[in-house]
Amino acid sequence: MMIRSLKNRNAYRKRSRLCWSKNSTYWLSNPLRHVVDVGDYIADTVIRICSRSRSSKPTIVDMGFGSAWLYQALSRKGFSCYYIGFDSNEDFINYSLQQFATDKSCRFDLVDLEEPIDVNIRADLVVSAFSLFELSDLRQPMTNAFNLLLPNGHFLISTIDPTYLILAVSDSWPEFLENLARYETLPGTKYAFQPIDLGDKASNTLEYPSVLYSRYDYLSISRNVGFHFGSYKEHILTAKPIPKIYFHLELVKGANHASST
């Protein structure tokens, strides 16, 4: 599969919605590769960041919550928080509303992350775990995250190195090399629709969108929005059938923080 320039946002978003309407059942009923690989790290990082909050019950916004696996992980670890999940997939909203119907510490809202979000929420932490690289634009989602946060609140982004997204859509070594060449030479933002990683192989029927944002894209746009760099972490899992390098960025709203590496 060849990567392409993202020239028509409406067409891309339409195909993305169609993909997720087909993916919902799998996503809600099977182990997810990224959760198996780095889910505990993300949950532990959320707890670490929120331990600095003055609130005994910090507010967390999960942008693109999917199966609400993060809230389940935090609950298993005994972490008390007020959790707000945003997603544009009605299947995920309906599932979580039923799953957590009696839980007063969470809510789930149908939200388009690529549009301005106007809600009366001020969070200690906003999380985007593997959702930003599916979106056709970074600036508006990052602006939304910034506006949702309290001063000195944190924005945690977890995503996948774009080289490994390119590898996942390439069916052969020559195709991978051609895609690498296209990544350099095609104008503007590049994307592909890649098979869902089933853990031991790629799906033959299910796919999801992947926009090939670089680290520079995340850092430069977040800086322009008003965030400051906090820390960076990688997980190298390249020995698996579908190799990946995950990376995680901690960004801070406000200058009064200590940077780390």
ROLUM-960470 format. One record per residue: residue in one letter; x, y, z of N, C-alpha, C in turn. Coordinates in steps of 0.05 Angstrom, whole numbers, padded with zeros to 5 digits, always signed. Layout:
AXYZXYZXYZ/...
// end
This chain:
M+00017-00024+00000+00000+00000+00000+00018+00025+00000/M+00011+00044-00017+00027+00068-00019+00016+00090-00001/I+00034+00105+00013+00025+00128+00028+00018+00151+00009/R+00002+00169+00018-00008+00191+00001-00007+00218+00016/S-00008+00239+00001-00012+00266+00013-00040+00269+00022/L-00044+00281+00045-00071+00286+00055-00081+00313+00045/K-00093+00311+00021-00102+00336+00008-00131+00341+00012/N-00147+00320+00016-00176+00323+00019-00184+00314+00047/R-00185+00333+00066-00192+00326+00094-00219+00313+00096/N-00239+00323+00082-00266+00313+00084-00267+00283+00075/A-00254+00277+00053-00254+00249+00044-00239+00231+00064/Y-00217+00241+00074-00202+00225+00094-00219+00220+00119/R-00232+00241+00129-00249+00238+00153-00273+00219+00148/K-00284+00220+00125-00306+00203+00118-00297+00173+00118/R-00274+00168+00106-00264+00141+00106-00257+00132+00134/S-00246+00150+00150-00239+00143+00178-00264+00135+00193/R-00286+00150+00190-00311+00143+00205-00321+00116+00196/L-00319+00110+00170-00328+00084+00160-00311+00062+00171/C-00285+00066+00173-00268+00046+00185-00276+00039+00213/W-00281+00060+00229-00286+00056+00257-00314+00044+00261/S-00332+00048+00243-00358+00035+00245-00355+00005+00242/K-00335-00003+00226-00330-00032+00222-00312-00044+00245/N-00296-00027+00257-00277-00036+00277-00288-00039+00305/S-00311-00027+00310-00320-00024+00338-00322-00050+00353/T-00334-00070+00340-00338-00096+00354-00312-00108+00362/Y-00292-00108+00344-00266-00119+00351-00253-00103+00373/W-00255-00076+00371-00241-00059+00390-00252-00062+00419/L-00278-00069+00421-00290-00072+00447-00289-00100+00458/S-00279-00119+00443-00281-00147+00453-00255-00162+00451/N-00233-00149+00443-00208-00164+00440-00184-00149+00453/P-00163-00163+00461-00139-00149+00471-00128-00131+00449/L-00120-00107+00457-00110-00088+00438-00080-00087+00440/R-00066-00088+00417-00037-00090+00417-00024-00068+00433/H-00032-00043+00429-00019-00021+00443-00024-00021+00473/V-00048-00031+00481-00054-00033+00509-00037-00055+00522/V-00034-00078+00509-00017-00099+00519+00012-00089+00522/D+00021-00074+00502+00049-00066+00501+00055-00044+00522/V+00039-00023+00523+00047+00000+00539+00024+00011+00556/G+00002-00004+00558-00021+00006+00574-00014+00011+00603/D+00001-00007+00615+00009-00004+00643+00027+00021+00647/Y+00045+00025+00628+00062+00048+00630+00046+00074+00629/I+00027+00075+00611+00010+00099+00608-00006+00104+00634/A-00018+00083+00645-00034+00085+00669-00016+00094+00692/D+00008+00082+00695+00026+00090+00716+00035+00119+00713/T+00039+00127+00688+00047+00155+00683+00025+00174+00691/V+00000+00167+00684-00023+00184+00693-00023+00187+00723/I-00019+00165+00737-00019+00166+00767+00004+00183+00777/R+00027+00180+00765+00051+00196+00773+00046+00226+00769/I+00036+00233+00746+00031+00261+00740+00010+00273+00759/C-00012+00257+00763-00034+00267+00780-00026+00268+00810/S-00005+00254+00817+00003+00255+00845+00012+00283+00853/R+00019+00299+00833+00028+00327+00839+00004+00346+00842/S-00020+00336+00835-00044+00354+00837-00051+00360+00866/R-00061+00383+00870-00071+00391+00897-00097+00378+00903/S-00111+00368+00883-00137+00356+00887-00134+00327+00896/S-00151+00319+00915-00151+00291+00924-00164+00273+00903/K-00178+00285+00885-00191+00269+00863-00187+00285+00837/P-00164+00282+00824-00158+00298+00800-00177+00291+00777/T-00181+00311+00760-00197+00307+00736-00179+00300+00712/I-00187+00279+00698-00172+00269+00675-00190+00269+00651/V-00182+00281+00629-00196+00279+00603-00181+00261+00585/D-00194+00240+00574-00183+00221+00556-00193+00227+00528/M-00177+00238+00511-00185+00246+00484-00182+00222+00465/G-00205+00210+00457-00205+00186+00441-00202+00162+00458/F-00222+00157+00476-00219+00137+00497-00224+00108+00487/G-00237+00105+00464-00240+00078+00453-00256+00059+00471/S-00243+00039+00481-00257+00019+00499-00256+00027+00528/A-00246+00051+00534-00243+00061+00562-00223+00043+00577/W-00204+00031+00563-00185+00014+00576-00168+00029+00597/L-00163+00055+00592-00147+00070+00611-00162+00074+00638/Y-00188+00080+00636-00203+00083+00661-00204+00056+00676/Q-00207+00034+00661-00207+00008+00674-00180+00002+00687/A-00159+00009+00674-00132+00005+00685-00128+00021+00710/L-00136+00046+00710-00134+00064+00733-00150+00053+00757/S-00174+00043+00750-00192+00032+00771-00179+00007+00784/R-00167-00011+00767-00154-00035+00777-00131-00028+00796/K-00118-00006+00791-00095+00003+00807-00104+00018+00832/G-00131+00021+00835-00141+00035+00859-00138+00065+00859/F-00135+00077+00835-00130+00105+00833-00157+00120+00831/S-00161+00139+00849-00186+00154+00850-00184+00179+00833/C-00201+00183+00814-00201+00206+00797-00229+00211+00786/Y-00233+00234+00774-00257+00239+00758-00249+00238+00729/Y-00260+00218+00715-00251+00212+00688-00272+00221+00668/I-00263+00235+00647-00281+00244+00626-00270+00234+00599/G-00286+00217+00586-00277+00206+00561-00291+00220+00537/F-00275+00229+00518-00285+00241+00493-00279+00221+00470/D-00299+00217+00453-00294+00201+00429-00316+00209+00408/S-00309+00204+00383-00328+00211+00361-00343+00186+00352/N-00338+00163+00364-00350+00138+00356-00374+00132+00375/E-00398+00133+00365-00422+00129+00381-00422+00101+00394/D-00411+00081+00380-00410+00054+00392-00394+00054+00418/F-00372+00068+00418-00355+00069+00442-00370+00084+00465/I-00384+00106+00457-00399+00121+00477-00420+00103+00490/N-00436+00090+00473-00459+00074+00483-00449+00051+00500/Y-00427+00038+00491-00416+00016+00507-00408+00025+00535/S-00393+00047+00536-00383+00056+00562-00405+00067+00580/L-00425+00079+00568-00448+00089+00584-00462+00065+00598/Q-00463+00043+00584-00475+00019+00596-00456+00005+00615/Q-00431+00004+00608-00411-00010+00624-00407+00004+00651/F-00409+00030+00652-00404+00045+00676-00429+00061+00685/A-00452+00050+00680-00477+00064+00685-00480+00073+00714/T-00469+00058+00733-00473+00065+00762-00448+00079+00773/D-00429+00084+00757-00404+00097+00766-00406+00127+00764/K-00406+00141+00787-00409+00170+00787-00383+00185+00783/S-00361+00170+00780-00335+00183+00777-00326+00185+00748/C-00344+00179+00729-00336+00181+00701-00360+00190+00684/R-00353+00201+00662-00373+00209+00642-00361+00205+00614/F-00378+00203+00594-00369+00197+00567-00385+00215+00548/D-00371+00231+00532-00384+00250+00514-00376+00245+00485/L-00396+00248+00467-00391+00246+00439-00380+00273+00429/V-00354+00273+00421-00340+00297+00415-00323+00293+00390/D-00323+00312+00372-00305+00313+00349-00281+00329+00357/L-00258+00315+00361-00234+00327+00371-00222+00348+00352/E-00230+00346+00326-00220+00365+00306-00236+00391+00304/E-00256+00393+00321-00271+00418+00323-00267+00431+00350/P-00271+00457+00353-00268+00470+00379-00287+00457+00400/I-00277+00452+00424-00292+00439+00445-00299+00461+00466/D-00325+00465+00470-00334+00486+00488-00349+00472+00511/V-00334+00465+00532-00346+00452+00555-00334+00465+00580/N-00349+00463+00602-00340+00475+00627-00324+00454+00643/I-00300+00449+00633-00282+00429+00645-00255+00441+00648/R-00242+00438+00671-00215+00445+00675-00201+00421+00688/A-00184+00408+00672-00172+00383+00680-00144+00386+00691/D-00136+00367+00708-00108+00366+00716-00091+00353+00695/L-00103+00335+00679-00088+00320+00659-00106+00314+00636/V-00096+00318+00611-00109+00309+00587-00091+00287+00575/V-00103+00265+00567-00089+00243+00555-00098+00239+00526/S-00080+00235+00508-00086+00225+00481-00069+00201+00476/A-00081+00177+00480-00066+00152+00476-00073+00140+00449/F-00057+00145+00429-00059+00133+00403-00084+00143+00388/S-00091+00169+00392-00113+00180+00377-00105+00203+00359/L-00084+00218+00367-00076+00242+00351-00067+00234+00323/F-00053+00211+00320-00043+00205+00294-00064+00194+00275/E-00089+00192+00285-00111+00186+00267-00125+00210+00256/L-00119+00234+00267-00133+00258+00260-00120+00273+00237/S-00136+00287+00221-00125+00301+00198-00113+00327+00204/D-00113+00335+00230-00103+00361+00238-00093+00358+00267/L-00071+00370+00274-00061+00369+00302-00067+00395+00317/R-00068+00417+00303-00070+00443+00317-00096+00445+00334/Q-00119+00438+00322-00144+00441+00337-00146+00422+00361/P-00139+00396+00358-00139+00379+00381-00120+00388+00403/M-00096+00398+00396-00078+00408+00416-00088+00433+00429/T-00101+00450+00414-00114+00474+00425-00136+00466+00444/N-00151+00446+00437-00172+00436+00455-00160+00426+00481/A-00139+00411+00479-00126+00401+00503-00116+00423+00521/F-00103+00443+00509-00093+00466+00524-00116+00481+00538/N-00138+00485+00525-00161+00499+00537-00175+00483+00558/L-00173+00457+00557-00185+00440+00578-00170+00439+00604/L-00144+00446+00603-00127+00443+00626-00126+00466+00645/L-00122+00460+00670-00116+00480+00690-00088+00491+00685/P-00081+00514+00695-00053+00524+00694-00034+00503+00705/N-00013+00498+00691+00007+00478+00698-00003+00450+00696/G-00026+00446+00683-00036+00419+00677-00019+00406+00655/H-00021+00380+00654-00004+00364+00636-00021+00352+00613/F-00008+00350+00590-00019+00336+00567-00001+00313+00560/L-00011+00288+00563+00005+00264+00557-00004+00253+00530/I+00015+00252+00511+00011+00241+00485+00026+00215+00482/S+00012+00194+00474+00025+00168+00467+00019+00162+00438/T+00040+00155+00423+00036+00151+00394+00057+00132+00384/I+00059+00128+00357+00076+00109+00345+00095+00123+00325/D+00120+00116+00326+00139+00127+00307+00130+00123+00278/P+00129+00145+00262+00118+00143+00235+00132+00123+00217/T+00158+00118+00221+00172+00099+00205+00159+00071+00207/Y+00150+00065+00232+00138+00038+00236+00109+00037+00227/L+00096+00060+00225+00070+00061+00212+00073+00056+00182/I+00094+00068+00170+00100+00063+00142+00106+00033+00137/L+00123+00022+00155+00130-00006+00152+00105-00024+00153/A+00086-00017+00170+00062-00033+00174+00044-00033+00149/V+00045-00013+00132+00028-00013+00108+00043-00022+00083/S+00069-00029+00086+00085-00037+00063+00085-00068+00061/D+00078-00079+00038+00076-00107+00035+00102-00121+00028/S+00123-00106+00022+00148-00118+00014+00170-00098+00019/W+00195-00107+00018+00218-00089+00022+00219-00068+00001/P+00215-00074-00025+00215-00053-00045+00193-00033-00041/E+00169-00042-00032+00147-00023-00026+00154-00006-00002/F+00167-00017+00018+00175-00001+00041+00195+00021+00032/L+00214+00014+00016+00233+00034+00006+00219+00056-00011/E+00200+00047-00027+00185+00067-00043+00169+00085-00025/N+00157+00074-00004+00142+00091+00014+00160+00110+00030/L+00184+00101+00037+00203+00120+00050+00210+00143+00031/A+00213+00137+00006+00219+00158-00014+00195+00177-00016/R+00171+00166-00016+00147+00183-00018+00144+00200+00007/Y+00152+00189+00030+00150+00204+00055+00168+00229+00053/E+00190+00227+00040+00208+00250+00037+00198+00270+00016/T+00187+00259-00006+00182+00276-00030+00154+00285-00033/L+00134+00271-00022+00106+00280-00026+00102+00306-00010/P+00086+00324-00021+00081+00349-00007+00062+00346+00017/G+00066+00363+00037+00047+00365+00059+00047+00341+00077/T+00024+00338+00091+00020+00316+00110+00015+00290+00095/K+00027+00268+00104+00023+00242+00091+00007+00223+00109/Y-00007+00204+00096-00023+00185+00111-00026+00159+00097/A-00037+00139+00111-00044+00113+00099-00066+00102+00117/F-00080+00081+00107-00098+00066+00123-00085+00038+00126/Q-00079+00031+00151-00064+00006+00156-00081-00015+00169/P-00075-00041+00164-00089-00062+00178-00086-00061+00208/I-00107-00067+00222-00105-00069+00251-00086-00091+00259/D-00069-00085+00278-00049-00104+00289-00064-00123+00309/L-00066-00148+00302-00080-00167+00319-00062-00179+00340/G-00037-00171+00341-00018-00181+00360+00002-00200+00348/D-00008-00220+00333+00009-00239+00320+00010-00236+00289/K-00008-00220+00279-00010-00215+00250-00027-00191+00245/A-00028-00182+00220-00045-00160+00212-00072-00170+00203/S-00093-00155+00209-00120-00162+00200-00123-00162+00170/N-00138-00180+00159-00144-00180+00130-00168-00163+00123/T-00183-00154+00143-00209-00140+00137-00212-00113+00151/L-00198-00109+00173-00202-00085+00189-00177-00067+00186/E-00183-00041+00183-00161-00022+00180-00167+00004+00196/Y-00147+00020+00200-00151+00045+00214-00132+00066+00203/P-00139+00091+00207-00124+00113+00194-00098+00119+00209/S-00077+00125+00194-00051+00133+00206-00040+00157+00191/V-00039+00179+00205-00027+00203+00193+00002+00204+00203/L+00021+00209+00186+00049+00205+00191+00061+00231+00203/Y+00052+00237+00227+00063+00261+00241+00091+00254+00253/S+00109+00272+00250+00136+00269+00262+00137+00280+00290/R+00159+00274+00304+00163+00286+00330+00164+00317+00328/Y+00176+00326+00306+00176+00355+00302+00148+00367+00300/D+00130+00353+00286+00103+00362+00284+00090+00365+00311/Y+00093+00345+00328+00081+00346+00355+00093+00368+00371/L+00119+00371+00371+00132+00390+00388+00128+00419+00378/S+00130+00423+00352+00128+00450+00342+00099+00461+00344/I+00080+00444+00338+00052+00453+00340+00044+00457+00369/S+00052+00439+00386+00045+00442+00415+00058+00468+00426/R+00082+00474+00418+00095+00498+00427+00080+00523+00417/N+00071+00522+00392+00056+00545+00381+00029+00548+00395/V+00018+00526+00404-00008+00528+00419-00003+00540+00447/G+00020+00535+00458+00026+00547+00485+00037+00527+00505/F+00041+00502+00496+00052+00482+00515+00083+00485+00517/H+00093+00474+00539+00121+00472+00543+00128+00442+00546/F+00152+00436+00536+00161+00408+00537+00167+00399+00566/G+00156+00375+00573+00161+00364+00599+00181+00341+00599/S+00174+00319+00584+00192+00296+00583+00185+00279+00559/Y+00202+00260+00554+00200+00242+00530+00208+00214+00539/K+00193+00194+00528+00199+00166+00534+00193+00149+00509/E+00210+00129+00504+00206+00110+00482+00203+00082+00493/H+00187+00066+00478+00187+00037+00483+00193+00024+00456/I+00215+00009+00455+00223-00004+00431+00214-00033+00432/L+00195-00040+00414+00184-00067+00413+00185-00076+00384/T+00210-00079+00375+00214-00085+00347+00219-00115+00341/A+00217-00132+00362+00221-00160+00358+00194-00175+00354/K+00173-00160+00355+00146-00172+00351+00140-00175+00321/P+00120-00192+00315+00113-00196+00286+00108-00170+00271/I+00095-00151+00283+00093-00124+00271+00108-00105+00289/P+00133-00098+00282+00150-00082+00300+00139-00054+00303/K+00144-00043+00327+00135-00016+00333+00155-00003+00352/I+00158+00023+00349+00170+00040+00370+00149+00060+00378/Y+00141+00058+00404+00123+00077+00415+00138+00101+00427/F+00126+00125+00426+00138+00146+00442+00116+00162+00456/H+00125+00174+00478+00106+00188+00496+00117+00215+00502/L+00101+00235+00499+00108+00263+00505+00092+00273+00528/E+00105+00285+00547+00091+00300+00568+00095+00330+00563/L+00072+00344+00560+00072+00373+00554+00059+00387+00578/V+00066+00411+00583+00056+00426+00606+00045+00453+00597/K+00022+00459+00609+00010+00486+00604+00021+00505+00624/G+00040+00521+00615+00052+00541+00633+00081+00536+00636/A+00096+00556+00643+00126+00554+00644+00136+00544+00670/N+00120+00543+00691+00130+00537+00718+00131+00507+00722/H+00151+00494+00710+00154+00465+00713+00183+00458+00709/A+00190+00435+00718+00217+00425+00715+00218+00405+00692/S+00234+00411+00672+00237+00393+00649+00254+00369+00657/S+00249+00346+00644+00265+00322+00649+00269+00308+00623/T+00287+00288+00622+00292+00273+00598+00290+00243+00604/
// end
